[in-house]
């Protein structure tokens, strides 16, 4: 069980949450919702013990499993299997067993006897810890999240960003923690894995808080909703499922509006009467009493929900360029003996629109990193054409310098712009006041998305490389992205699981990985988008 008492959260001087008290008990499956930047990620970090509140306290009576939006692992040289097993401390025993096995195959005489005794002792320890059943359970979870057996024997360094995130999700689900805190767990999952995750979380017996923009997951899983209201800095708690919450929230808002209209009408009548009575000295006290009564009527009202602000997004007017600003030929990438893709050719003409499709691990992100000049191919080359200006949106936000402030990141991206203009652009992306001085590393996933998009806006790019640009966005912000895609005049290479993003792009061509097959876009390919 997890208990939060009088939690106050701040981002710089801005108050995110004031005095929230709540409890997460076994069987509570809570959807934590609110607009981007409201403080959802900040709150889960505090509950997980990763961050500290400005005031208040958090206590837990059992283990807490936390999946952040951008999980980072310390040692990328451990195998994926060991990383998952480490959630129960079984990875050490497995490594020691492997060492004992090697010793038994290599040693003779007394050393062999010693290795055999060590192996027997470790095997007994592993079995008493439920190790063999646990290995099977871990592999089953990983398989449900579209991780093949071969992936589990690879080191984390050889896996894609999406595969590493699925390893972390597998690890958290395998951990047996009494409370789970999951921040956007469906990112990087294909359609089948999302369906499995919904069913798995629906049957979870412990406490759960999930942040997600997947409405189907919220509808299937949650039995309570915590709404973090950015306008009132309050946490509204609804002991309802998702659909009932939506209906209740609208009912509450209509009630607030009706009560305010009635109160304002009565207060207006009282104030008008008070103004008339003030002209007569004998009725001054009565006039003051009427004015005070009008003020009390308004002061006792719940505040009406203010409209959530949304970043206004328009991609830049592309700089002039030649007919084919970007060309790639013979690209390949392997990790050790594992071949990701080979002999990929791609020509990006001025204003062309291309979608890259492929199953998780097929190399879609790797290809975009090569085209952006972040990674070098094993073979082949990327050739910039006349006037090429690339705008690269990285799904893990690697393009951001996490140690520098929001403002400094923008200044680096647009050195020709003055500070006033830079602040104006940031303001349109909801970074105002002290927000611009925050290090990029402390931003939530939604805020990092907004900052990365702001960098694109000032880039004058004529080729946009977009890797899952709608991840971590609330519905209103997602619509802004889709609208910007529809109107952008430059070339776009898009990697996405979002059918709406493909519809907005109206692609001309697709590139299928890992085979590198290029084809004209057609409706038959749409079914591959959510599966890819």
ABEGO torsion letter per residue (X at the ends): XBBBBGBBBBBEABBABBGBBBBBBBGBBBBBBEBBGAGAAAAAAAAAGABBBABEBBBBABBBBBBBABBBBABAABBAAAAAAAAAGAAAAAAAAAAAAAAAAABBEAAAAAAAAAAAAAAAAAAAAGAAAAAAAAAAAAAAAGBBAAAAABBAAABBAAAAAAAAAAAAAAAGBABBBBBGAABGBBAAAAAAAAAAAAABABBBBBBBABAAAAAAABABBBBBBAAAGBBBBBBBBAAAAAAAAAAAAAAAAAAAAAAAAAAAAAAAAAAAAAABAAAAAAAAAAAAAAAAAAAABBBBBBBBBBBBBBBBBBBBBBABABBBBGBBBBBEABBABBGBBBBBBBGBBBBBBEBBGAGAAAAAAAAAGABBBABEBBBBBBGBBBBBBBAAGAABBAABBAAAAAAAABAABBAAAAAAAAAAAGBBEAAAABBAAABBAAAAAAAAAAAAAAAGBABBBBBGAABGBBAAAAAAAAAAAAABABBBBBBBABAAAAAAAGBABBBBOAAGBBBBBBAAAAAAAAAX
